[in-house]
């Protein structure tokens, strides 16, 4: 009897211990909720990033907060045209390289901002027009996206190309005056220069369903229908004191076109509604599977371009604001709506020639009245130190610009030779050059001679 009571007591104690252990598990689950923005976003396969500058990477308390909280960064200014190509064909990648090295050392991804924009152009480009500007744009995209090829998660290929107000029109700019196709040419060029990066169109005042966001929606729908490479739309989200009630619906309609949506430059006016709005924006993104990440436009309030608005998540001492808690809680509460796995665009496959020498293949992205050609040069069973490709441009077509190659003319049979940095190709490996042309037609398989 005494033994039975003892066993019952042991069972009771054990049951209590099991219960306690269970509670401990339950408690530790919530105690295990992520404690940084990046980790909390990563629970649902998203990123949470911030804009910064190379000269802030060692500035405190900016650096501590940046490195602790975020798993993505974007250059606030240092990858813009005026910064990366201050003089024509003279490139400055130092600051961008520093930002990328900082990110890669910490497992952060990098957004690229921005390849082409009407603002913050170098003076030499501001003063250009027509074909010269179009070719300069193509060259800029090739060299910048090419330099950071494979290291950029998403590029803002084109920034702020639509007008404000109800017109739904394109914004007038020197780029727009080169022809309405400048945006698609920029996207095709960027795809060839960095096939692994997601290519985004980025704009502001698009944070709800309105004339401007609808014009962008129509452009994206048209691009998807015609095969112009576009992968994502950036909603900058520089917000005031109220959130457009169609904010989430707007994200959803872009996602339904088959592109990702990214909140790219989030900042919200300080005030009674700031924390609440930060939570609303975060929940809206989490509710749409293809809303794949959020970037805030700065780390500490005094870093912000909106002087006096205090629109960010941390004060000047690096303290977390109520807005921070709202975002973190929203991220921890979400997490059950992961975006689909990213699919890289299919590689262009060219069988290497069986002997030595080289072979060339060409792929075209055409539209009515023009095309961009990407030419792939592949070495045979031995490395080559230089190459010449002879390619026949369709009758009536004229080459208006090219990149990564020298060329002998612009119509008929044109010879293309390597430039100094892409002549050497290892056995079985490839390099690419490209050109843009007016006109239409097909191109027979080009010939390739190694040197
Ligand atoms: O670098 C010069 C410095 O040498 C000079 O002494 C100083 C005097 O004004 O200017 C410095 O350049 C400033 C630059 O930021 C770098 O700090 C420019 O004046 C200033 O206009 C520029 O502002 C940037 C702005 O883009 C330019 O339009 C902001 O920092 C940046 O936050 C802002 O970011 C944009 C996004 O790229 C696109 N979406 C809107 C967003 C906010 O405007």
Boltz pocket constraint, residues with backbone or C-beta under 6 A from the ligand:
constraints:
  - pocket:
      binder: B
      contacts: [[A, 76], [A, 77], [A, 119], [A, 120], [A, 159], [A, 204], [A, 236], [A, 265], [A, 305]]
      max_distance: 6.0
